[in-house]
Amino acid sequence: MSSFTNTFNTYNWDDTLQSIFSKTESDVLRALSNSKRNLEDFKALISPAAKPYLEDMAQLSRALTKKRFGNTIQMYSPMYLSNECQNICTYCGFSMTNKIPRRTLTDAEILKEVAYIKSKGYDHILLVTGEANKTVGVEYIKNALQLIRSHFSNITIEVQPLDQKDYEELIDNGLFAVLVYQETYHRDEYKKHHPKGKKSNFNYRLETPDRLGKAGIHKIGLGALFGLEDWRADSFFTALHLKYLQKTYWKTKYSISFPRLRPPILAV
């Protein structure tokens, strides 16, 4: 079955990084002036040659943002449902090996959190859990959606990657969007930072947006955790992933996040 993995496997990490670092000032100026930019333009804009043009890029970004969104900003509130996790991740405070108190919200606690969040004026919510199928699996997430769907205009989740049929079931129960970050697109470094647990399966995580697109989700959020590997290469592969998804699942909307690595308490 076709997926982004097929496209991804045609690229080499080191060759990609070398291509980015080979971009010149002329490449940067060409990318800035192009009305429709391609992936080679993107390489130029994240290359060392683009550093003197950061302000130019910022002004261009501001103009494009205002043209697309005007002066509006959509705010959402996260709600942590559980910090239970069955993975070992070297950088995460939720990692299974960390000796911290674990807690999963009950129905009553979820509704109490909802009431507080609504009292602050939020109409969009992000539900967050650790990756623990036995504790916060599909049935738990579905129940949470059923509890809160009448209170918010849209609901996004950031949980463990799921199968297509599971996403279809959650969509039927009010799910609007899913955030799933690859962390890093470098296979070897990914395995190093995710040694145990279902998250150690690089391809399963990489193909999660494909399963979401096939399930008919309204919106998918992508991103890489800058700091695990070279941020330029991870930025390029995030852009490559986005381009593939936009072409393949053109009815779906997309967002990109830029999480930045910070030292967590009790990290491995």
C-alpha positions in Angstrom: 0.0 0.0 0.0 1.4 3.4 -1.0 2.4 5.8 1.8 4.9 8.5 2.5 7.4 5.9 3.4 7.8 5.1 -0.3 8.7 8.8 -1.0 10.8 9.1 2.1 13.0 6.1 1.2 14.1 7.8 -2.0 16.0 10.4 0.0 19.3 10.2 1.8 19.8 12.2 5.0 23.5 13.1 4.4 22.9 14.0 0.7 19.9 16.2 1.7 22.0 18.0 4.3 24.8 18.6 1.9 22.4 20.0 -0.7 21.1 22.4 1.9 24.5 23.6 2.9 25.5 24.0 -0.8 22.9 26.7 -1.4 24.2 30.2 -2.3 23.1 33.8 -1.8 21.7 33.7 -5.3 19.6 30.7 -4.5 18.2 32.6 -1.4 17.4 35.7 -3.4 15.7 33.6 -6.1 13.6 31.8 -3.4 12.6 35.1 -1.8 11.4 36.5 -5.2 9.5 33.5 -6.4 5.8 33.7 -6.1 5.4 29.9 -5.9 8.2 28.2 -4.0 9.3 24.6 -4.3 11.4 22.4 -2.1 14.7 23.6 -3.6 13.6 27.1 -2.6 12.9 25.9 0.9 16.3 24.4 1.1 17.8 27.8 0.2 15.7 29.6 2.9 16.9 27.2 5.7 20.5 27.2 4.5 23.4 29.1 6.2 23.4 31.4 3.2 20.0 32.7 4.2 21.1 34.0 7.6 21.6 37.6 6.5 18.0 37.6 5.1 16.1 36.6 8.3 14.4 39.9 8.5 13.4 39.7 4.8 11.9 36.3 5.5 10.1 37.6 8.6 8.5 40.5 6.8 7.4 38.2 3.9 6.0 35.7 6.4 4.1 38.5 8.2 2.6 39.7 4.9 1.5 36.2 3.9 0.0 35.5 7.3 -2.0 38.8 7.3 -3.2 38.1 3.8 -4.4 34.6 4.7 -5.7 35.2 8.3 -6.1 38.9 8.7 -5.7 40.2 12.2 -7.2 37.1 13.9 -5.5 34.5 16.1 -7.3 31.3 17.0 -6.5 30.2 20.6 -6.9 26.8 22.1 -6.3 25.3 25.5 -4.6 21.9 26.2 -6.1 19.5 28.6 -3.9 16.7 29.9 -6.0 13.5 30.4 -3.2 11.2 31.5 0.6 11.0 31.9 0.6 7.2 31.8 3.1 6.0 29.1 4.4 2.7 27.9 7.3 4.1 25.9 10.9 4.9 26.8 11.9 8.2 25.2 15.3 9.8 26.2 14.0 13.4 26.2 10.5 13.1 27.7 9.3 13.6 31.3 6.5 11.1 30.7 9.0 8.3 29.8 8.0 4.9 31.3 11.3 4.7 33.3 10.8 8.0 35.1 9.7 7.5 38.7 6.9 10.1 38.8 3.3 9.9 40.0 1.0 8.7 37.2 -2.6 9.9 36.9 -5.5 9.5 34.5 -8.5 11.7 34.8 -11.9 10.2 35.6 -15.1 11.4 33.9 -15.9 13.7 36.7 -12.4 15.2 36.6 -12.6 15.7 32.9 -15.9 17.6 33.2 -14.4 19.7 36.0 -11.5 20.7 33.8 -13.9 21.4 30.9 -15.9 23.8 33.1 -12.8 25.7 34.1 -11.5 26.0 30.5 -14.8 27.2 29.3 -15.0 29.8 32.1 -11.8 31.3 30.6 -13.5 31.7 27.2 -11.8 28.9 25.2 -13.8 27.2 22.5 -11.1 25.0 21.0 -9.4 22.3 23.0 -6.4 19.9 22.6 -6.6 16.6 24.5 -3.2 15.2 25.5 -2.1 11.9 26.9 1.0 9.7 27.2 1.1 6.7 24.9 -0.5 3.9 26.9 -3.0 1.8 25.0 -4.0 -0.2 28.1 -4.9 2.8 30.1 -5.8 5.5 27.6 -6.7 3.5 24.5 -9.3 4.2 21.9 -12.3 3.5 24.2 -11.0 6.0 26.8 -10.4 8.7 24.1 -13.8 8.0 22.6 -15.4 8.4 26.0 -13.6 11.7 26.5 -14.8 13.0 23.2 -18.4 12.0 24.0 -18.2 13.8 27.3 -16.9 17.1 25.9 -17.9 17.4 22.3 -21.0 19.5 23.1 -18.8 22.1 24.9 -16.3 23.0 22.1 -16.4 24.0 18.5 -13.6 21.6 17.7 -11.5 19.0 19.5 -7.9 18.0 18.7 -6.0 15.2 20.2 -2.3 14.5 20.7 -2.1 10.9 21.7 -0.4 7.6 20.5 -0.6 6.8 16.8 -3.7 4.7 16.0 -4.9 2.4 13.2 -7.2 3.9 10.5 -10.3 2.2 11.8 -9.7 3.7 15.2 -9.4 7.2 13.7 -12.6 6.6 11.8 -14.4 5.7 15.0 -13.1 8.8 16.8 -14.1 11.1 13.9 -17.6 9.7 14.2 -17.5 10.8 17.9 -16.5 14.4 17.3 -12.7 14.3 16.6 -11.7 17.3 14.4 -7.9 17.2 14.2 -4.8 15.1 15.3 -1.3 16.3 16.1 1.4 13.7 15.5 5.1 14.7 15.5 7.7 12.5 14.0 10.3 13.9 16.5 13.1 13.3 14.0 13.2 11.9 10.4 16.7 10.4 11.0 16.1 6.7 11.4 19.1 5.8 13.5 18.7 8.8 15.8 15.0 8.1 16.1 15.8 4.5 17.3 18.4 5.9 19.7 15.9 8.2 21.4 13.0 5.7 21.3 14.6 2.4 22.4 11.5 0.6 23.8 7.7 0.7 23.4 5.4 1.0 20.4 6.9 4.4 19.6 10.1 2.7 18.6 8.5 1.6 15.3 9.7 4.4 13.0 7.6 3.5 10.0 4.3 3.1 12.0 4.7 6.7 13.3 5.8 8.0 9.9 2.7 6.5 8.2 0.3 7.9 10.8 -0.7 10.9 8.7 -1.5 8.5 5.8 -3.9 6.6 8.0 -5.4 9.9 9.2 -5.9 11.1 5.6 -7.5 7.8 4.6 -9.8 8.0 7.6 -11.0 11.5 6.4 -9.8 13.6 9.3 -10.4 17.4 8.9 -6.9 18.5 10.0 -3.5 17.0 10.6 -0.7 18.7 12.6 3.0 17.8 11.8 6.3 18.7 13.3 9.8 17.6 14.3 11.4 18.0 17.7 14.3 20.4 17.0 17.4 19.4 18.8 17.3 15.6 18.4 19.1 15.9 15.0 20.1 18.6 12.6 17.2 21.1 12.5 17.7 22.0 8.8 17.4 18.4 7.6 14.4 17.7 9.9 12.8 20.9 8.6 13.3 19.8 5.0 11.8 16.3 5.7 8.8 17.9 7.5 8.3 20.1 4.4 8.6 17.0 2.1 6.1 15.2 4.2 3.6 18.1 4.1 3.9 18.4 0.3 3.2 14.7 -0.1 0.2 14.9 2.2 -1.3 18.0 0.5 -1.1 16.3 -2.9 -2.4 12.9 -1.7 -5.1 14.0 0.8 -6.0 17.3 -0.7 -9.3 17.7 1.2 -7.5 17.7 4.6 -6.2 20.8 6.2 -2.7 21.0 7.7 -0.6 22.7 10.4 3.1 22.7 11.3 4.5 23.1 14.8 8.0 23.8 15.8 8.6 22.2 19.2 12.0 23.0 20.6 14.0 20.6 22.8 14.2 21.6 26.4 15.7 19.5 29.3 12.8 17.8 31.0 12.7 16.9 34.7 13.8 13.3 35.2 14.7 12.7 31.6 16.8 9.6 30.8 
